[in-house]
Amino acid sequence: MPRAESLSVREARLLALAAQQLARKDAGPCNARSLTQLVRQLGAVQIDSVNVLVRSHYLPAFSRRGAYSTELLDRAAYANGTRTLFEYWGHEASLMPVKSYPLFRWRMEDARRGIGTWQRVRRYATEHRDRVEAVLAQIRDRGPLGASELVDGGRSKGSWWGWSEGKEILEWLFWTGTVTTAQRRNFERLYDLTERVLPAQICSAPILSREQAQRELMKIAAQALGVATARDLRDYFRLPAEDARLRLQELIEAGVLLPAEVESWRQPAYMYARAKMPRACEVATLLSPFDSLIWERQRTERLFGFRYRIEIYTPIEKRKHGYYVLPFLLGDRLVARVDLKSERNRCCLQVRGGSVEPGVRVTSVREPLLEKLSELAAWLGLERVEVTSRRGELMKALRASQVRKRRAKAL
């Protein structure tokens, strides 16, 4: 085994930010080609239903490239004949490059066999094969369908996420790869036969072994992380623990991963052999709560000393930071967080709360954060930024800065 690379925490951060395409402020505008390349580098962009600000899968490109047309992402994911992305379970529900589809056939097979997470759905589908076939026949005959369009789809129940029987069947077919997402309509997934959605060469691609596919997925994870622990690498595509342990050793032996020791990290680390370390990071950007830079919360703390938890499902009286909180990246540090909402009826971006991290000066954060908030508002088609909270040093500083700017403009 080669000698372990020795890295400081800052060097590990720089490797991670470069791998996540967050180290350059002059990365260039976002077009169809560069958007697909970005998703290819990240490996996956997580999808989430919460729309209090904007659907989360639109934010990673904004964070890395600035304002862009979200139609670019919609076309990449859902345009017939030209799509370059597809939906499946990557990290969670994710958009991923179409070329990665064959890498998930082993997961689809696990779903068919009811291994692990899929035991319940397989049992349900096995016990109701006639209903599964009836749903599949409707899709064959009628084309892309949402759960609400199924004949005899059943009413929403208390099981799972309140899914109807028809929705459970559609998700079973989705997990097994029989159907995939053809379109989104008001965020409702429309399902169609996979062979009618994805390119023929993808559907007919040679079937990789479980080991081959998982090695490639872990390689993609390593490329997107720069330097990582075994847990970080496994979590990126939620690989089974024992499988991931074996794939890790295989990638080390192949020279894809290099052993590394990172200052203050308790676990061994592994650096992507082709990772490049920038001299510095000069960006200022807001991150989605579901951004791949911060998926693994322990890793986020190890890299940035930043404790982050999503509080969407936390009772309001127990929230510490807010409902939809975006971390603010300034240079190579996560220096603040803000709770944001698109108040579309009033055409404003509300800043409902926020704070700087311990040891960070508000004066160093205030102006770059305001600039990024204004850019975000404009991108979302909102006319202004409205700081609604008066609590905390950061909120007071943002409000005071806005007042000064309005007075200067009036003069």
Sequence and secondary structure as in RCSB ss.txt:
>XXXX:A:sequence
MPRAESLSVREARLLALAAQQLARKDAGPCNARSLTQLVRQLGAVQIDSVNVLVRSHYLPAFSRRGAYSTELLDR
AAYANGTRTLFEYWGHEASLMPVKSYPLFRWRMEDARRGIGTWQRVRRYATEHRDRVEAVLAQIRDRGPLGASEL
VDGGRSKGSWWGWSEGKEILEWLFWTGTVTTAQRRNFERLYDLTERVLPAQICSAPILSREQAQRELMKIAAQAL
GVATARDLRDYFRLPAEDARLRLQELIEAGVLLPAEVESWRQPAYMYARAKMPRACEVATLLSPFDSLIWERQRT
ERLFGFRYRIEIYTPIEKRKHGYYVLPFLLGDRLVARVDLKSERNRCCLQVRGGSVEPGVRVTSVREPLLEKLSE
LAAWLGLERVEVTSRRGELMKALRASQVRKRRAKAL
>XXXX:A:secstr
    EEE HHHHHHHHHHHTT S TT     HHHHHHHHHHHS EE     SSS GGGHHHHHHH S  HHHHHH
HHH TTT  EEEEESSSEEEEEGGGGGGGHHHHHHHHHT GGGHHHHHHHHHTHHHHHHHHHHHHHH SB GGGS
TT     SSTTT  HHHHHHHHHHHTTSEEEEEEETTEEEEEEHHHHS HHHHTS    HHHHHHHHHHHHHHHH
SEEEHHHHHHHTT  HHHHHHHHHHHHHTTSEEEEEETT SS EEEETT    S    EEE  TT GGGSSHHHH
HHHH       TTS GGG SS SSEEEEEETTEEEEEEEEEEEGGGTEEEEEEEEE TT  HHHHHHHHHHHHHH
HHHHTT SEEEE    SHHHHHHHHHHHHHHHHHH 
